[in-house]
Each structure stands twice: as structure tokens, then as C-alpha cells.
């Protein structure tokens, strides 16, 4: 008997919300490349045609209808290709719209499967706009296309479709469809990047494939849309054994060949699974089967998947990055991708501008912009890439009387290191007249305080950056970090200004960690000069951020415990005493109490910040993640 070899391609396509025609054009290119690679099944992304997340756009029925038109075009333009394609889109059924996956083969739309688990937590709002699929659902859409709880029977395999969150629940549709006969489950995903999430995905996918004694193929969206960053990549696991891990942060596909006879044999050998399947079969809702009329092709050219080291018993040699390298490179890649895709996809910008202060935060933002240029234009060669950096990037140093020569030197050197045009524009000529004019606004007994004088400097800089942005079609980057943002160590109308907040969800300790790593790996002089000086806003004489606030490791611990673990100020204090025994108890008590007060009083500030990139499960973004009332007190703590 001939082995049942099958080649599965997991594809990541960088789609843009609303760009339904362009998104399908990209999908067709990837589909053709995967077919040339002898793929039997190609797994594309969740909401590929719409772009993710479409949010309230799905209330425009013309937007939904256009996706079906483009699905039909995708089917037509891939009709000459051998593989079956699973592709994501929004589908209307009666008055409802669904986040759905369509199976396409040989020019035909074989059926549509709606998502069942609709996340409404953290950055997700799917229950707001989408209806749910359910067990046993059987209907038709668009003049006879099967819709609902489906299994697709091809000549080589039975295939089940599911979407993203369906995988994250052990009680998702995968078990039901596996028991109904699907040997291959494909998951179309748009899973945003979060620190450490890829390891979680890897473990979960292997576990689900083992639990359901199936082949599980997972393909993730790549690219940035608004503040969400999708890191792409994908996995294929066969009955618990990982067979493929696709590279991330790039558009394209990766494929692996498997022997489905192995899955069938393991199902028969696993008596517990077999017993559970038989029990399910006697009581479960009926799952509709859709039979593909056309055979799959190219399979006769597939070869048995051999172990890379020619041993079925020894582990394959796999170079592993040190944890520090993996952490830093992953986060840097994600932030650069989010920044670059926002710059390109918005369509409003020609340049990227940074108010380069000579400090850590603005330097990291400029490095991230330059990193994106390297990934986007690296194929042009060193000279071409450098020319692109010079064309796109702009850095401005806007000193006042409080700015040191050390920060000026650090900013100038960093711009030189990063191939960035650099301008020095003093704000002193505007600072004194501004204070004088504000003084005329004060009533008797009111005085222009130190805080007002400091914030005026930041606001003058922001005004100039906005005027430059209007004149140069510039993306003005907001450079404040999460730690300072959480306690209001920012200026409304000043350093909180910008069109995109790049590191607003990156704690200061992580900013420092990344810069230390970047200096060790690049030996960039601008980084060295920046790190030599204590972090300072330089809005007053001898100002240092940690002296005005608290040590950043303590501040970040307060934030993680209070905002992340939802501890009371008293509980935060108890943990800090254990975590930082080198500090006196009175200092710890004061810092924890001060953090809770500043955090609560600063919510009104951070809800006004620009769109920010999301890189963790705990973000300061009232519209997406940490939804807190602006007006509140902490009397309960």
C-alpha cells in the first residue's frame, strides 16, 4: 500500500485592514509559491482578506460583501493549482457576520467554517461585532456554499478548520472534528505578539495535537496594524511531535511533508482516544461532511520525511540562542516591525522624525526605526540601505540652558552612527518669552512654579516637532517609556506628543537592558555615550529621573504588582520588602504608597497618549488593554 504522504505549508501574509484587493493579491503570490513547492494544503491567516482586526468596519455590509467577491477571485486565480487552501475572511449569514475560514480547491469554495471562541479580553473585542459558530451548525451561504460545523474529505485526508482562539481552549471545536474523522486540523490565526508568547504557542500546539491524535497546522498573521504587532510564523505538529516551526517576522511560507498513515496508526493504538471517540460518536451533534470533487495532485513527487541527522532515535542538532539574545532580538524585531508597518501602511508619511535628546528612550526609538529600514531595504546592499536611512530618518536635538554637552555629544554621535540627518535647534530663544507671557496670565498670589517652567520646555519642543511633521510629511515618534508614563513623569503637550508611541509599553528596566545588549553586540559609540550619563529629563539643574521618582527596578516592580497582579498598595509593599532587602523599610513603604498615588492620579494623562505598540499582556492603553476609570480613588487599598 502506498504511503499517504501529504505536504503542509503554513503561510504568513502581511495584510492591511480594508485592503481587500491588495491582501488577496499577496495571498495569491504566496499560494503560487507554495504550490510550486508541492504543497497539498496551504494554511493562510485569519481575516486575511479583511485584515486584522477589522473591528467595527464589519458593520459596513459593503466591506463584508467585498470580501466574498475577493474570495471568489482568489478561488478563480488559484484554480490551476494543486493544493487546497484555507483562508480567513468575514462572512455574512442573515443579519449576523462571522469571523470565518473558507476551504478553497480547484476554483471552488467548498465550505465556510465560523469561529466559535470569540475573545473579548486584553486587546480583543470580537464578541462586540461577530456572531459565534456552534456545534452541529449546518447552513448555506451565497447560493449553496456549506456553512457551519464542517469536515472536508479529500482523497488524501479529512481536514477540519478552526480559527485562532478556538485552539486556545481545550474544549474547542478541534476535539469534536477530530472525533468526527478529521486527521488534519488547520488553524488560521491572527495572534498578536506578546513577550514569550511563541514558546506558549509551541507547547500548546504540541499538546493539542497529542490530545486529539491529529496533525495540527497553525499559521499566524505577520505585520503591524494600528498598535497590534503580529509576528507571523507557524507550526505543524503530528500527534504531539513538533514537525515544523516556521520563521517569524517575514511574509512567505514554510512546508513540511508528513506520512498520514502514522496518524491513523497512532489513533488506533491509543486505546483511550479510541474509546473516547466511540463514546463521542454515539451522542455528539452531527458534523456535516463536505466531499472535494477533485483529487489533490503532486503527491507522487513527495518523498518520505527523513530525520535531518539520519537517526530516528538521536536528537537533531539545533543551535539555540542564549535566553538574553533571544529575548532582546525578539522584542527588537517586534517593535521595529510595528513601527515600520505603521509608517508604510498608513500612507500619510514620507519621513520619520525623532526628538533625539541624548537620552535612552529617544535613542532606542531611533535605533528601532533604523532597524526597520535595515530589514525593509537590506536587499539594496549597504550603500542602498544607508541611502534609504538618510532619505527617511530625521533627528533633532533641541537644547535648553539645562542641556549638557554630554547629551549633545551622545545625540550627535547616535545620529551619525545610524545614518540619520541631524539638526541642532535651541529652544532658549522661545523659552524666556513663553514664561513671560504665561506670567501675565497669573492672578495675584499665583506664581510660575518649577513644574510649569520644566513643562514649557517640553511643549516648545513638541510644537516644533509637529510643525516639522506637517512640513515634511513626517511620522513624529513619541518616545516615552511605560515606567515614566505609569506615574505621570511626562508632559501633556510635551514629551507625550507624537503620532505613534513606540515604547510606551516597554518598562524602563527593559529599555536599559536592550541598550546594554545593543552596545555589547554593535559597540555603537552613540549608545556608549548615552549610557554613561544617568537618565535625566534635563529640564532643571542636576536633575536625575531616579532621584525624582525611585529606582527604576523598584518602580517597575510596583507597576507589575499593582497593575499586573492587581495587588493593593499594602500587598505591594510586603512583596517589595522581600524583593529589595537592600533598601530601608521606610523607603520601600514610601515608594509603594507614592506609586499607587501617582499611578491613580496619572490615568488622565496616559489615556491621552498617542496610539501605542502592544508588546505584552499588561499595557497602558485604556482602549485596548488596561481599562481603568480616569476618576477614581484608592481608599480601598
C-alpha positions, 0 to 999 in steps of 0.5 A: 500500500502506498504511503499517504504522504501529504505536504503542509505549508503554513503561510504568513501574509502581511495584510492591511485592514480594508485592503481587500484587493491588495491582501488577496493579491499577496495571498495569491503570490504566496499560494503560487509559491507554495504550490510550486513547492508541492504543497497539498494544503496551504494554511493562510491567516485569519481575516486575511482578506479583511485584515486584522482586526477589522473591528467595527468596519464589519458593520459596513455590509459593503466591506463584508460583501467585498470580501466574498467577491475577493474570495471568489477571485482568489478561488478563480486565480488559484484554480490551476493549482494543486493544493487546497487552501484555507483562508480567513475572511468575514462572512455574512449569514442573515443579519449576523457576520462571522469571523470565518475560514473558507476551504478553497480547491480547484476554483471552488469554495467548498465550505465556510467554517465560523469561529466559535471562541470569540475573545473579548479580553486584553486587546480583543473585542470580537464578541462586540461585532461577530456572531459565534459558530456552534456545534452541529451548525449546518447552513448555506451561504451565497447560493449553496456554499456549506456553512457551519460545523464542517469536515472536508474529505479529500482523497488524501485526508479529512481536514477540519478548520478552526480559527485562532482562539478556538485552539486556545481552549481545550474544549474547542471545536478541534476535539469534536472534528477530530472525533468526527474523522478529521486527521488534519486540523488547520488553524488560521490565526491572527495572534498578536505578539506578546513577550514569550508568547511563541514558546506558549504557542509551541507547547500548546500546539504540541499538546493539542495535537497529542490530545486529539491524535491529529496533525495540527497546522497553525499559521499566524498573521505577520505585520503591524496594524494600528498598535497590534504587532503580529509576528507571523510564523507557524507550526505543524505538529503530528500527534504531539511531535513538533514537525515544523516551526516556521520563521517569524517576522517575514511574509512567505511560507514554510512546508513540511511533508508528513506520512498520514498513515502514522496518524491513523496508526497512532489513533488506533493504538491509543486505546483511550482516544479510541474509546473516547471517540466511540463514546463521542460518536454515539451522542455528539451533534452531527458534523456535516461532511463536505466531499472535494470533487477533485483529487489533490495532485503532486503527491507522487513527487513527495518523498518520505520525511527523513530525520535531518541527522539520519537517526530516528532515535538521536536528537537533531542538532539545533543551535539555540540562542542564549535566553538574553539574545533571544529575548532582546532580538525578539522584542527588537524585531517586534517593535521595529516591525510595528513601527515600520508597518505603521509608517508604510501602511498608513500612507500619510508619511514620507519621513520619520522624525525623532526628538533625539535628546541624548537620552535612552528612550529617544535613542532606542526609538531611533535605533528601532526605526533604523532597524526597520529600514535595515530589514525593509531595504537590506536587499539594496546592499549597504550603500542602498540601505544607508541611502534609504536611512538618510532619505527617511530618518530625521533627528533633532536635538533641541537644547535648553540652558539645562542641556549638557554637552554630554547629551549633545555629544551622545545625540550627535554621535547616535545620529551619525552612527545610524545614518540619520540627518541631524539638526541642532535647534535651541529652544532658549530663544522661545523659552524666556518669552513663553514664561513671560507671557504665561506670567501675565496670565497669573492672578495675584498670589499665583506664581510660575512654579518649577513644574510649569517652567520644566513643562514649557520646555517640553511643549516648545519642543513638541510644537516644533516637532509637529510643525516639522511633521506637517512640513515634511510629511513626517511620522513624529515618534513619541518616545516615552517609556511605560515606567515614566508614563505609569506615574505621570513623569511626562508632559501633556503637550510635551514629551507625550506628543507624537503620532505613534508611541513606540515604547510606551509599553516597554518598562524602563528596566527593559529599555536599559537592558536592550541598550546594554545588549545593543552596545555589547553586540554593535559597540555603537559609540552613540549608545556608549555615550548615552549610557554613561550619563544617568537618565535625566529629563534635563529640564532643571539643574542636576536633575536625575529621573531616579532621584525624582521618582525611585529606582527604576527596578523598584518602580517597575516592580510596583507597576507589575504588582499593582497593575499586573497582579492587581495587588493593593498598595499594602500587598505591594509593599510586603512583596517589595520588602522581600524583593529589595532587602537592600533598601530601608523599610521606610523607603520601600513603604514610601515608594509603594504608597507614592506609586499607587498615588501617582499611578491613580492620579496619572490615568488622565494623562496616559489615556491621552497618549498617542496610539501605542505598540502592544508588546505584552499582556499588561499595557497602558492603553485604556482602549485596548488593554488596561481599562481603568476609570480616569476618576477614581480613588484608592481608599480601598487599598 
